[in-house]
Amino acid sequence: MLELIGTTVLTAVVAVSLNAAITMMPLSPVQKLTTLTLAGLWTGLTIALATTGIYASTATPVPVVGVMLAVPLVAIGAAALLSARVRETLLALPLPLLLGLNVLRILPGVFILLLASQGKLSGPFPQSAGWGDIIVGVTAIPLMLVATRNFAGSRQALLAWNILGTLDLVEAVVLGVLSAPGSPQQIFGGAVGSTAMWSLPWSTVPTVLVPFYFITHGIIFARLLQAKRQPGVLVASQARL
């Protein structure tokens, strides 16, 4: 039953997150459709690979799930570094939207804790990742409201929250790897560890949602840096909210 509910909810979270972000990008209809298609194809690939069981394999020198997590980050990061147009498109995403999408982290956080309560996850990973996502998601709500009214006055709070949210993702990834049964890196979790996260529907968290949230944090860091270097940007940012 939990898997069925998880499939429905996580699919909705992925669909809402990708659609909301791409819809708000200053792109032409054709560009939006192309971007959405590429995002959909990537999501489909991550799901197809999960059905093969390859994420749980310890035969490869580098965990496949780690590769799937890293590829979107490298691709988006490289595109942003090489193309001013890509940077402008990403930086144009409204700050309240980026914060609001992170509120949805509450849902995978709850599922991770439920999996732990059923004995399907063990060690420090589920407690850290589950509660971390919930805390980051809950604190994003008041911050979203404050930032909408006063971006300049909320910069320090935004920076602190963004660091917390990023560290939560890093910690979840590290503990997930260190809790993977059969992995040479495993030091936590015993025979159960983080196994559940390598199969559907839970594999969409590390392969789709975690990279997405890393990207939102990167954009927020860039927005804050831009505002610090160019104070006049704050006015324009307020106008877009």
C-alpha positions, -999 to 999 in steps of 0.1 A, spaced: 0 0 0 28 24 9 44 18 -25 12 25 -43 7 58 -24 43 66 -28 41 61 -66 11 84 -69 25 112 -46 61 112 -59 50 111 -95 28 142 -87 58 159 -70 81 153 -100 54 164 -125 45 196 -105 81 206 -99 93 202 -135 62 217 -150 61 247 -126 98 255 -132 97 251 -169 64 270 -173 79 300 -154 110 301 -175 112 331 -200 112 308 -231 91 305 -262 64 279 -263 86 257 -285 115 260 -262 94 252 -232 80 221 -249 115 210 -259 128 215 -223 98 197 -209 103 168 -233 140 165 -224 131 165 -187 104 139 -193 128 117 -213 154 119 -185 128 110 -159 116 81 -180 152 69 -183 157 69 -146 125 49 -141 134 24 -168 168 18 -153 152 13 -119 131 -15 -133 163 -34 -142 175 -34 -107 208 -18 -117 207 8 -90 211 -19 -64 240 -35 -82 274 -34 -65 292 -48 -96 300 -14 -111 329 6 -97 307 37 -95 271 34 -82 248 39 -112 224 59 -90 252 83 -82 258 88 -119 221 95 -125 222 120 -97 253 137 -111 245 139 -148 218 166 -145 239 187 -122 269 186 -145 248 192 -176 229 222 -161 260 236 -144 280 234 -177 252 249 -197 249 278 -172 287 284 -173 289 283 -211 257 301 -220 246 336 -208 211 328 -221 209 297 -199 221 317 -169 195 344 -176 167 318 -179 176 301 -147 180 334 -128 147 346 -140 128 319 -121 109 337 -93 123 332 -58 90 323 -42 86 296 -68 120 281 -59 112 282 -22 77 268 -28 89 239 -48 112 230 -19 82 229 4 73 197 -15 104 181 1 81 174 31 65 146 12 95 125 3 108 132 38 76 117 53 78 86 31 115 80 41 104 80 78 75 57 70 99 33 52 121 33 83 92 26 106 84 -5 85 120 -17 87 127 -10 50 154 15 58 178 15 87 208 33 101 212 71 104 202 77 67 164 77 71 163 98 102 187 124 88 172 125 53 136 123 64 137 148 92 161 170 72 137 172 42 108 180 65 126 207 84 138 223 52 104 221 36 85 235 66 109 264 71 106 273 34 70 283 40 75 314 62 106 323 43 87 323 10 62 347 24 89 370 39 110 370 7 80 379 -14 75 411 6 111 420 13 138 402 -7 166 426 5 157 423 42 155 385 40 189 379 23 206 366 54 178 343 63 176 331 27 214 324 27 212 304 60 182 284 48 198 277 14 230 264 31 209 242 54 189 228 25 221 221 5 238 204 34 207 183 40 209 170 4 247 164 7 243 145 40 214 124 26 236 114 -4 266 106 17 247 86 43 228 68 15 260 57 0 275 47 34 243 27 41 241 8 8 244 -30 16 271 -48 -3 289 -15 -12 326 -13 -3 317 21 13 290 7 36 295 14 73 259 19 85 226 2 83 234 -35 83 216 -57 59 188 -32 52 205 2 51 193 24 22 182 -5 0 147 7 -5 159 39 -22 173 20 -52 139 6 -63 107 22 -76 90 44 -66 116 56 -41 144 57 -66 129 88 -81 140 107 -50 178 103 -55 177 102 -94 152 130 -101 142 151 -70 176 154 -53 193 168 -85 163 191 -90 165 205 -55 203 208 -58 197 230 -89 171 252 -71 196 258 -43 223 267 -69 200 292 -85 192 308 -51 229 310 -43 234 327 -77 205 351 -71 219 361 -37 254 366 -51 240 387 -80 221 408 -56 252 414 -34 273 424 -64 245 445 -80 222 460 -54 200 474 -81 190 438 -90 169 437 -58 145 462 -72 141 441 -104 138 409 -83 110 425 -62 92 435 -94 92 398 -106 78 384 -74 
